[in-house]
Amino acid sequence: MKFTCVHSFALLSIFSRLSIPVASTPVDGDDSCPTDDIDSDSVDGTKATTQTFWAGATIGTVLPAEAIPGRIFYDFDGVTVKDPIKTLGDAGINGIRVETKPGQCLGPTTFPRSGNLLGEELLFELDFGCIDIQVQTAQQAVAEGMRFELTINQGLTIPTAWEGYSYEEMLVAVQNETKRQLQPFLDAKLVPDIVLFENEGSDGFLMTENTTGHVRGNNDGKASAATVDLELCGHIPTGNLASYPQLAGFYKAEVEACTTAISAAGFSTAAVRYGLHSHGQYVQWKESLVHGPQPASQTALTTSQGTVCNFSAVIPAAILAQNASELLTIMGFSAYLDPMTPSDINNASSIAATLTRLNSTLAQLHGYAQAYGTNDAGPFAGQYKLRSFGVEYASVYTAAQIPQQQVHTQAMWALVKRYASFLGMMWYEPWYCYSDWEGGNGSLCRRVAGNGTTGEAPTDTLLTWGKAAVT
């Protein structure tokens, strides 16, 4: 398939404002993209393009949408009916993301297709099915030659049955739930390339009591100060970030649960990486707790009475001895660019300004990667031990503004590829046209309706997105 590119002197101007070197200016009529001509020297002198790069997408809503009566997926022409996952693969997408949730049914899924389905879809209230739907999604993507990332969630709320658990008992429960969500993929002979824990779980997980609404570890007025002290020190367990040694213990237990399950299924764990998607909209303060100069899991916590918590009394020694900083090697974040106004959409300075926060995030995370160094051996030899990863990304443009969106997308790729520790970026639900988020303009598709059907066809920005995986 021929990739569509936008040649614009505005793009070169954006690169200049972001201090991105350009080796040559593309000639009008040439099929190459400006990103092909970007000098690939990264910020630390190494070649960012020598490492495996993800130009991917979250596609957990695709199969549920396919089950909607009258829903048709088309190729770029809006006429040729085509499988949506194959369309992604043909456009260059080389990785996908699926997600599972606590207590989610295993399947088989039977979609209740009655009522105002379009209304439910617009409000993200459509029934998205059981874990088997996510497994089928991953199967189809892998069949198209893609890799996949799995996000496993424990959730913020502590199940009522768990509220009386000790820390060690909750640790076992977390491991069991992790295995429960992962096992259906292994049964289908699918091993995730990356496993992330929690979707934008910036404050931790398993910390709000289901029965009282009290957030364990917080002075929210729903528990005494003495009880909060017990929570902070793990005598009453919590996954609150405020008690990071406990939360880190849960992370370690999740990694252990995954590696045990993968090995038991007869697969190698050597190339499976783990990490966090713990930041919404570039907020990186939590990552400093995990991979900063003094990881919080190694620092002391003090109660309101001045007593230092003794975590060795509540966290099993085998878990406490592990270093979460070395187990969690993927530093995930979300990056949703601010919508452009009509007056800014063709302004190189305005476009460059939307990438400033992203550049700052990557610089911060790259500093951690440099501090941890590179792998000496194994499947990722020569690559950074820590990799930053854009788990969710989207920009908002109308159908008439696709050329400008392509320019913006090329500028983003040119920026991120300068960081040799950057692993890739995932567009959030490119096929979710029928959404009320920004009027449905945050996807990579357009609505094609008629004759009682609701159809979807990709925009040319999908080609610009997928082309980034080529380099």
PARO-711582 format. One record per residue: residue in one letter; x, y, z negated of N, C-alpha, C, O in turn. Coordinates in steps of 0.2 Angstrom, whole numbers, plus 5000, padded with zeros to 4 digits. Each point is the difference from the previous one (the first is absolute). Layout:
! residues N
AXYZXYZXYZXYZ;...
This chain:
! residues 471
M500449945000499650065000500450065000500550004996;K499450055008500350065000499950054994499450014999;F501150014998499950054994499950075003500350025004;T499250014993499850075001500450044995500049994994;C500450065009500450054996499850075001499850025006;V500350034990499950075001500750035000500450004995;H499750045010500650035001499950084998499650035004;S500749994992499850074997500650044998500449974995;F499850095007500550044997499850014992500550014996;A498949995003499850014993500349944995500150024995;L499949925008500249954996500850014999500249994994;L500250035010500750024999500150054995500450004996;S499150055004500050054995499949984993500350024996;I499249935004499949974993500649964998500250014994;F500149965010500649964998500650054997500349994995;S499750075009500550054998499950024993500450014996;R498950015002499850024994500149954994500150024995;L499949925007500149954995500849975000500149954997;S500350095007500749985000500149935003500449964998;I499250025007500149935003500450015006499750045005;P500949934996500350015006499749975006499749945000;V500450095006499749975006500650005005500350055002;A499749895001500649985004499950035007500550035003;S498949975000499850035006499350025001499649974996;T500250075009499450025001499749965005500249995005;P499249984994499749955005499750045006499950065000;V500249915006499850035006499249995001499849945000;D499950115002499349995002499949955005500350005005;G499249964994499949945004500349944998499849945003;D500750064993500349944998499649974995499750034996;D500349905004499649964995500350004993499649974996;S501050055003500349994994499750064995499750055002;C500349934991499750054995500650034997500649985000;P499350084998500550044996500349964994500650014999;T499049954998500349964995500549955002500549984996;D499550005011500549965002500750035001500549974999;D499550105001500650045001500250034994500550034999;I499249954995500250034994500649964998500149945000;D500450104998500649974997499949964994499750024995;S500549925005499749954995500550004993499949964996;D500650095004500450004994499550024994499750055001;S500449914994499550024994500450054996500550025001;V499149994993500350054996500649984996500350054997;D499949895003500649984996500549975005500549974998;G499450045009500549985004499949935003500449995005;T499249984993499849935003499550005005499750055001;K500249905003499550005005499449974997499949944999;A499650105001499349984997499749955005499649964997;T500550045009499749965005500349935000499849965004;T500750034993500349935000499649954995500149945000;Q499450094996499749964995499249995003499850045003;T499949904995499449995002499550054998500050024994;F499650005010499550064999499349985001499849975005;W499850064990499349985001499650065003500150064997;A499649935008499550055002499349965000499849975005;G499950044989499449954999499450044998499950065002;A499649904995499350024999499749964995500149944999;T499550094997499549974995499449985004499750055003;I500149894997499449985004499549964997499749955003;G500350054990499549964997499350015001499649964998;T500250095006499350015001499849985007499450005002;V501149975002499949995007499549945001499550015003;L500649934994499649955000499350014998499549985003;P500450054991499350024997499750045005499449995001;A500950065003499750045005499849965006499550015003;E500949944999499849965005499449964999499649995005;A500250004989499449964999499450045000499449984999;I500650095002499550045000499649995007500350015005;P499149984995499649995006500150065004499950064998;G500249935009500150055004500750045000500150045004;R500349934992500750035000500449975005500149945001;I500250105004500549985005500650045000500050064999;F500649905002500650035000500350005007499949955003;Y500350114999500350005007500750025000500350014995;D500049985011500750025002500050085001499450034999;F501150005003500150075000499550035005499850064999;D500049905006499550035005499350014998499650035003;G500349944991499350014997499549955004499450014999;V500849955005499649965004500149924999499649965000;T501150035000500249935000500049974993500350034995;V499249925004500049984993500649964998500349965004;K500050054990500649974998500049994993499850044996;D500649915001500149994993500450054997500550025003;P499250014992500450064997500749994997500450045001;I499749904997500649994997500549985006500650024999;K499249955006500450005006500250065003500550025002;T499050034998500150075002500650034996500450035003;L499649964991500550034996500749975002500550045001;G499549894999500649975002500350025007500650015001;D499050005004500250025006500250075000500450025005;A499450024991500250074999500750014997500250054999;G500049894998500750014996500049994993500549994997;I498950015000499949994993500349934998499949955003;N500650054992500449944998499949984993500349954998;G499250084999499949984993499350024997499750055003;I500049914993499350024997500049994993500449974997;R499150065000499950004993499349984998499550025003;V500549934992499349984998500050004992500650014997;E498949995000499950014993499549964997499549985003;T500750004991499549954996499950044993500450044998;K499049944999499850034994499949954994499849945001;P500250084993499949964994499249975001499650045001;G500349904997499449975001499749995006499449985001;Q500950045005499750005006499949925002500449964999;C499050035004499949935002500549985005500350035004;L499849904996500449975005499749995006500450005005;G499049994996499649985006499749935000500149974995;P499650015011500050045006499550065000499549994996;T500750065007499650065000499449995005500049985005;T499450044992499450015004499850074999499750024995;F500350025011499950074999499250025000499649975004;P500250064991499250025000500050065005500150064998;R499649935008499950055005499350025000499749985005;S500150064991499350035000500150074997500450024996;G499150025005499950074997500450055005500149985006;N500150074991500450055003500749995000500450034997;L499949925008500749985000500450065002500650014997;L499250035008500450065002500150054994500550034999;G499049984997500050044995500549984994500450044997;E499649895002500449974995500750015003500550014996;E499649985010500750005003500350074999500650014998;L499050045004500250074999500250024993500550045000;L499249934995500250014993500549954997500050004994;F500349965010500449954998499749954995500349974995;E499050025006499649964995499849935004499649964997;L500750035009499849945003500349944996500650004997;D499149945004500349944997500649985004499949985006;F500750024991500649985004500249934999500549985002;G499149984994500149935000500449974995500350044995;C499949905005500449964995500750005003500250035005;I500349944991500750005002500149965006500550025004;D499049944998500149965006500050055006500349985005;I499450074995500050055005500750035001500250025006;Q500150004988500750035001500549955002500450015004;V499549924995500449955002499949995008500550005003;Q498950004999499950005007500350065004500249995005;T499750074992500350065003500849995001500350015005;A500049964989500749995001500249955005500550005003;Q499149954997500149945005500050035007500549985004;Q499050064998500050035006500650045002500250005005;A500050044990500550055001500749965001500450025004;V499749934992500649965000500049965007500550005003;A498949985000500049975006500250055006500249985005;E499750084994500250055004500850024999500250055004;G500149924992500750014999500250064995500550024999;M499049994997500150064994500249974994499849944998;R500550104998500149984993499450024996499650045002;F500449954991499450024996500250024993500449964997;E499350095000500150024993499449984997499450025002;L500649954992499449994996500150044993500550004997;T498950045002500050044994499549964995499449985001;I500950004993499649964995499850054994500550044998;N498949965001499850054995499749964993499749955001;Q500550084994499749984993499450044998499649984996;G500550095006499450044998500250044994500449984996;L499250085003500150044994499749974994500250014994;T499249955007499649984994500249934997500149965004;I500050044990500149934997499449964999499550034997;P500449925006499449955000499849994993500550004995;T498950005003499849994993500349944997500250004994;A499849955010500349934997500750014998500349964997;W500150095006500750014999500150054994500650014998;E498950035000500150054995500349984993500450044997;G499549895001500349984994500749965001500249984995;Y500050025011500749975001500650034997500050064999;S500549904999500650034999500450025006499749985005;Y500950054994500350025006500249945004499949995006;E500349964991500349935003499449975004500049975005;E499450034992499449975003499850045006499849975005;M500250104995499950045005500549995006499850005006;L500849994992500549995005499849935004500150005006;V499749954991499849945003499450015005500049985005;A499550064992499450025004500250045006499749985006;V500850064994500250045006500349955005499950015006;Q500549954991500449955005499549965004500049985006;N499549994990499449965003499650045005499949975005;E500050094994499650045005500450025006499850005005;T500950014994500450015005500049945005500050015006;K500149934991500049945004499449995003499949985006;R499550034991499449995003499950045006499749985005;Q500550094995500050045006500449985006499950015006;L500749964992500549985005499949945003500149995006;Q499749964990499949935002499749995007500249965004;P499250074997499649995007500550015006499949975005;F500550084994500550025006500549945000500149985006;L500249994989500449955000499749945003500349965004;D499150024994499649955002499950005008500049955003;A500050115000499950015007500750015003500150015006;K500549974990500750005003500250075002500350015004;L499550044992500250075001500350024994499850004994;V500950025007500450034994500150075002500250025005;P499550034990500150075001500850025001500449974996;D499750085008500750025001500150054994500650004997;I498950035001500050054994499449994996499449995002;V500750014991499450004995500150064996500550014997;L499050035003499950064996499549994994499549975001;F500650064994499650004994499650064999500350054998;E499149955003499550064999500050045005500550025003;N498950014999499950055005500050074997499550014996;E501050025005500150074997499950004992499750044997;G500649915000499949994993500550044996500449984996;S499550095005500550044997500050004992500550024997;D499049975000500050004993500049934997500049994993;G500149965011500049934997499449965002499650025004;F500349924992499449975001499849964993500450004996;L499049975004499849964994500150054994500349984995;M499350075005500150054994499450024997500050034994;T499449975010499450024997499549954998499949955004;E499950054990499649954997499350005003499750055001;N500149895001499350005004499550014995499550035002;T500549964992499550004995499950074997499550024998;T501150025001500050064997500250065005499850064998;G500549935007500250055004500750034998500250055003;H500049934991500750034997500649985005500049945002;V500450114999500649985004500649994995500250044997;R500049905003500549984995500650035001500350015006;G500050024989500650045000499950075001500550045000;N498949985001499850075000499650034994499649964997;N500650105001499650034994499450035003499950065001;D499649905001499450025003499450014996499450025002;G500749984991499550014995499549934999499650014996;K500649945008499649944999500349954996499749944999;A500950074998500349964996500550044995500250055002;S499949924992500450044995500750005003500349975004;A500150084993500750015001500449944999500549985003;A499349984991500449944998499849955005500549965002;T498950035001499949955005500450025007500349955003;V499750114999500450025006500749984999500449985004;D499950034990500749984998500149935001500549985003;L499049984995500149935001499949985008500449955002;E499350095001499949995008500750025003500249965004;L500150094994500650025003500549954999500549995004;C499549984990500649954999499849935002500449964998;G499050035005499949935003499649964995499949945002;H500050084992499649954995499349995002499749954999;I500050115005499449995004500250025007500250065001;P499849895003500350015007499750055004499450015000;T501050035004499850045005500450015006500649994999;G499250025007500450015006500150075001500150025006;N499750024989500150085001500750025001500549974997;L499650075008500750025002500350044993500650005000;A499050024996500350034994500449954996500450024996;S499449925005500449944996500449965006499849955001;Y500650095002500349965006500349944999500049955005;P500450034989500349945000499449945000500249955003;Q499250064995499549955001499850005007499949945003;L500050125000499850005007500549965005499949965004;A500850064994500549965004500049934999500249965004;G499650024990500049934998499449965005500149955002;F499450094999499449975004500350005007499949955004;Y500550104998500350005007500449945001500049965005;K500450034990500549945000499649935001500249965003;A499350044993499649945000499649995006500049945003;E499850115001499749995006500549985006499949965004;V500750074995500649975005500149934999500049965004;E500150024989500149934998499449955003500149955002;A499350084997499449965002500049995008499949945002;C500350115002500149995007500549965002499949955004;T500750054993500649965002499849934999500249955003;T499550044991499849934998499549975005500149945002;A499450105000499549975004500349995007499849955003;I500650094999500350005007500449935000500049975005;S500450034990500549945000499649935000500149955003;A499450054993499549944999499749995006499849945001;A500150105003499649995007500549985005499849985006;G500950014992500549985005500350055004500349985005;F499650094993500350055005500650034996500150004994;S500350035010500650044997499850074997499550035003;T500849994992499950064997500550055002499950064998;A500649925006500650055001499850065003500350054999;A499249955006499950065004499450044998499750045003;V500049944991499450034997500250064996500449994995;R499450075006500250064996499350024996499549995002;Y500750044992499450024996500150084998500650025000;G498950014998500050074999499450034997499549964999;L500550105001499450044997499750055005500450035004;H499049974997499750065003499650044995499450004999;S501050044998499850034993500050085001499950034995;H500149995011500050085000499450025005500049985006;G499650074992499550035005500350065002500250044996;Q499849975010500250075003500750024998500050064998;Y500449905003500850024999500250004993500650014999;V499049994996500250014993500449944998499949945000;Q500850084999500549954999500249994993500649974998;W499150064997500250004993500149934997500449994996;K499149975006500149934997500649965003500349964996;E499850055010500649975003500650014996500549965000;S499650104997500650024996500049954994500549994997;L498949995001500049964994500349935002500349964995;V499650025011500249935002500750005002500449954998;H499850105006500649995003500550064999500550015003;G499350044992500450064999500649984996500149944998;P500350115000500649994996499949964994500449964998;Q499050054998499949964994499349985000499550034998;P500449915005499449975001499649994993500349984995;A499150045005499650004994499949944997500049994993;S500149955010500049934997500649994996499949964996;Q500650085004500649994996500050064995500550004996;T499050045003500050054995499649994994499549955001;A500650084994499649994994499350045000500050055002;L499549924995499450034999499950014992500149964996;T499650105002499950024993499350014999499750045004;T500049944991499350014998499950074997500550044999;S498949975000499850074997500350014993500150054997;Q500149895000500350004993500850005000500350004995;G499950005011500850005001500349945000500649995000;T499049955000500349935000500149985007499650015005;V501049964996500249985007499749935001500049964996;C499750045010499649935002500549955001500650015002;N499349934995500449945001499749955005499649964998;F500550055008499749965005500249935000499649965003;S501050034995500249934999499549954996500049945000;A499650104996499549964996499449985003499649964998;V500350075008499349995004500149985007499649965002;I501050065001500149985007500549945000500550004997;P499349945006500449945000500750025003500150045004;A500449934993500750015001500249995007500450045003;A499349915001500249995007499750055004500350015005;I499250034993499750055004500450074998500250035005;L499949984989500350064998500850005003500250065001;A500149895000500750005002500150015007500550025002;Q498949985002500150015007499950085001499850034996;N500549995010500150075002499550015005500149985006;A499350064993499550015005500350045005499850005006;S500750044993500350055005500349965006500050025005;E500349924993500349965005499549955004500149985005;L499350014991499549955003499650045005499749985005;L500150094994499650045004500450045004500250054998;T499949935008500450035005499750045005500350035004;I499049974997499750045004499650064997499649994995;M500650075007499750064996499550035005500150045004;G499349944994499450025005499750064998500050024994;F499750025011499750064998499550025006500049965005;S499550084993499550025005500250075003500350044997;A499649975009500150075004499550025004500049985006;Y499550064992499550025004500150085001500050044996;L500149975011500250075002499450044999499449985001;D500750094997499550055000499750015007500450015004;P498949994996499750025007500350065002500150054997;M500049965010500250065003499450045002499549975002;T500650104997499450045002500150025008500649995002;P498950035001500150015007500550055002500350005005;S499850054990500650055002500749974999500450035002;D499649924994500749974999500249945004500549985000;I499049995004500149945003500549995005500349955001;N499850115002500650015005500650034998500450025003;N499649994990500550044997500649964997499849964995;A500850045008500549954998500250014992500149954997;S499950115001500150024993499549974995500249974995;S499250035007499449974996500149935000499949974995;I500250005011500149925000500649984996499949954996;A500650095004500649984996499950014993500249964996;A499450095002499850014993499649944997500149984994;T499549995010499649944997500549944999499849954996;L500850055007500549944999500550024994500449954998;T499550114999500550024995500049954994500549984997;R498950015000499949954994500249935002500349974996;L499650015010500249935002500850005000500349954998;N500050105004500750005001500350004993500549974998;S499250074997500250004993500049934997500449984996;T499049995005499949934997500549965003500349964996;L499850045010500549955003500750014997500449964999;A499850115000500650024998500149974993500649974998;Q498950044998500049974993500149935000500549974996;L499149995007500149935000500649975004500349954998;H500050095006500649985003500650014995500449965001;G499550084995500550014995500049944995500649984998;Y498849995000500049944997500349945003500449964998;A499550045009500249955004500850005000500349955000;Q500050115001500750005000500349984994500549975000;A499250054994500249984993500149924999500449984997;Y499149995006499949934999500549965006500149944999;G500150095006500449975005499749965005499450005001;T501049965002499749955005500149934999500449984995;N499349985008500049924999500749985003500150015006;D500249954990500649975003499949935004500449995004;A499049984995499949945003499249995001499750044997;G500149905006499349995000499750035006500450025005;P499049974996499650025006500050085001499950025006;F500350014989500050085001500750024999500150064997;A500449905004500750024999500150075004499850005006;G500650044991500250075003499450054999500150065002;Q499349924996499550055000499950024992500349974996;Y499450095003499950024993499649954996499549985003;K500750024991499649954995499350034999499549975000;L500550105000499450034999499750035007500450035003;R499049964998499750035006499450044999499649984997;S500450085006499450044999499549985006500249985005;F499250024993499549985005499350044999499750004995;G500150035011499450035000499449955001499849985006;V499950014989499549955000499350025003499649965003;E500350114996499450035003500250065003500350044997;Y499449975009500250075004499450015004499749965003;A500150104998499650035006500050075001500250044995;S499749985011499950075001499350015003499749965003;V500050104997499350015002500050055006500250064999;Y499649915006499950045006499349985004499849944999;T499950115004499449985004500249975007500649995002;A498949985001500249975007500350045005500449985004;A499450094995500350055005500750024998500450035004;Q499949944990500650034998500549945000500550004996;I499449955007500449945000500750025003500549974997;P499650075008500750015002500450044994500649984999;Q499150064997500350034995500249954994500550004997;Q499049955002500149954995500649965002500449984996;Q499750015011500649965002500650044999500549974998;V499550095003500650044998500250004993500649994998;H498950014998500150004993500249934998500550004995;T499349955007500249934999500749995002500449974996;Q499850055010500750005002500550044995500549974999;A499350084999500450044995500149964994500550004997;M498949975000500149964994500449955001500549994996;W499549975009500449945001500850025001500449974997;A499750095006500750025001500350024993500549994999;L499050044997500250024993500249934996500650004997;V499049965002500049944996500649955002500349974996;K499850035010500549955003500750034998500549965002;R499650104996500750024998500249974993500650004999;Y498949974998500249974993500149925001499549975001;A501150014998500149935001499749964995500049935001;S499850094994499649964995499350005001499649964996;F500150075009499350005001499849945004500349995006;L499249984992499849935003499550015006500049965004;G499650094995499450015005499450034997500050024994;M499549995010499450034998499449965003500049975005;M499550034991499449975002499450055000499850034996;W499949975010499450045001499449974996499949945001;Y499750104995499549984996499449995005499650045002;E500249894999499449985003499950045007499550045000;P500949955005499950035006499449995004499850045004;W499949904994499349995004499450024996499449985002;Y500750064993499450024996499750075003500150054996;C499649945010499750065003499450024996499950064999;Y499749894999499450024997500150014992499749964996;S500650095003500250024993499850084999500050045005;D499849984989499950074999500650044998499950064998;W500649905001500750044998500250045006500249985005;E499850094993500250055006499649995006500350005006;G499149984993499649995006500249945005499850005006;G500549954991500349955004500650015004500249965004;N500150104995500550025004500749984997500550025003;G499549944992500749984997500249935003500449974997;S499250015008500149935002500450015007500250055002;L500049895001500350005007499549975005500249975005;C499150054994499549975005499550065001500050054996;R499649945009499550045001499349965001500049945002;R499550094997499349975000499849995007500050055004;V499749894998499749995006499449974999499949944999;A499550105001499449974999499550005006500150045004;G499449924996499650005005499649935001500349954998;N499150055005499649945001499949964993500149945000;G499850094995499949974993500749974997499949964995;T500650065008500749974997500450064997499950065001;T500549924994500550054997500749975002500249954997;G500150095008500749975002500550054998499950054997;E500749925003500650034998500649995006500049955002;A500350104999500650005005500650044997499950054997;P500749925004500650044997500150065004499950015006;T500450044990500350065003500749995002500349954998;D500050105006500749995003500550014994500649985001;T499250054993500450004995500349934997500550004998;L499049955003500249934998500649985004500549974997;L499650055010500649995003500650034998500549974999;T499450094999500650044997500249974993500650004999;W498949984998500249974993500349935001500649994997;G499249975007500349935002500750015003500449954999;K499750105005500650005003500650014995500649995002;A499350044992500550014995500349934998500650004998;A499049945003500349944998500549975005500449964999;V499750075007500449985005500750014999500549965001;T499750104995500750024999500249964994500650014998;
